[in-house]
Amino acid sequence: MQPAELSSATQDYLKTIWQLGEWSPQKVTTTTLASRMGLAASTVSEALKKLTEQGMVTRPSYGVVVLTDEGRAIAVKMVRRHRLLETFLTTKLGYAWDEIHDEAEVLEHAVSEKFLDRIDALLGHPAADPHGDVIPSPTGEIAAPTAVQLADVRDPVDVAVVRVSDDDPATLRYLAGVGVVPGTRLRVLPDSGSPGMVAVSVVAAAAASAVSMGVLAAEAVWVTRV
């Protein structure tokens, strides 16, 4: 089955369920899904009943939502669409990385598979989008890196930024302003003693600049040790 055979709302539900589990070990529930989509729990419950009847999700226990193989396949196709479009908007149309999410949300439901394949080829088959999120292959394969949130790194150590969450545009603008983007190398500094702050040094070719960021910003940054 192709995404075009389903409604835009169904596409969004499946994609969001998959994304909620991409970087979190927590089970996806009706409550977390409703919160992420900005909908009433009752509305989401009704939608999940229909998705269950369509064979897209299962409900193994009260409140828990799990994608079936078919549901996951559709979700991953939608994720691929979204991330390729975000990359296209940034690379070819000059959008800032805090602007592309909402645009891609609209476009992902409209473009054809042929158009998407042309974009993929034009971009040189990118492995990740501007936020560092892995772009699934045409066959649905995803080689996600092993990473942890910067806020959870306690010891002084050098790390590389591999992903930045796109949940909050203001956070994206702040992080871009201090030079914390995918590919940036950071040196986590000793605890400064300031509650709720994470101190890092942004390592550049010429010099290093110290940045003290709030925990919420640090939670949006995913890193690997180098």
C-alpha positions, 0 to 999 in steps of 0.5 A, a space after each residue: 500500500 502507498 501513502 496516497 491510498 490513505 487520508 492525510 490524517 491517517 498518514 499523520 497518525 502513522 508517522 507521528 506514532 513512529 516518530 514518538 518511538 524513534 528516540 524514546 524507549 517509552 511506549 507510545 500511548 493515546 495520551 502521548 499521541 494526543 499531546 504530540 498532535 495537539 488533539 483531544 484524547 477522545 479524538 485520538 481514541 476514535 482515530 485509533 479504532 479506525 486504524 486498528 480496523 484497517 490493520 495499521 495499529 494494534 492495542 496490546 494493552 490499555 492505552 498503548 499503541 503499536 504499529 503493525 508491519 503495514 502501519 510501520 511501512 507507511 509511517 516510514 514512507 511518510 518520514 522519508 517524504 518529510 525529511 527529503 522535503 526538509 532537505 530540499 527546502 533548505 538546500 535548494 530554496 534557502 529556507 532556515 532549518 527552523 522554517 522547514 518543518 511546517 512547510 514539509 508537513 503540508 508538502 508531504 501529502 501532495 507530492 508524487 513518488 516520482 517527484 520525490 525520487 527526482 528530489 532525492 536524485 537532485 540532492 545526491 541521495 542525502 543520508 540525513 535531513 538538516 536536523 540530522 535525522 536519518 532519511 529512510 531509504 526507498 526500501 524503508 531501511 534506517 541506519 540511525 546512529 547511537 546517540 545520547 542527549 547532551 543533557 545526559 553527558 556528565 563527564 568532561 568529554 569531546 562529543 559530536 552533534 549528530 541530531 537536533 530535535 526540531 520540536 521547537 523553532 525557537 530552540 533551533 534558532 538559538 542553537 544555530 546562533 551559538 553554532 550547535 548544529 549537526 556535525 559540530 564538535 563540542 567539549 563538555 565542560 565540568 559542572 559550573 555549579 549553575 542549576 539547570 545549565 550545561 556548559 560546553 565549548 564549541 570547537 571550531 577550526 580557528 578557536 573554541 567558544 564557550 556556551 552555557 545553555 539551559 537543560 531544555 536546549 541541551 535535551 534537544 541536542 543528541 551527541 556521540 563521543 569522539 
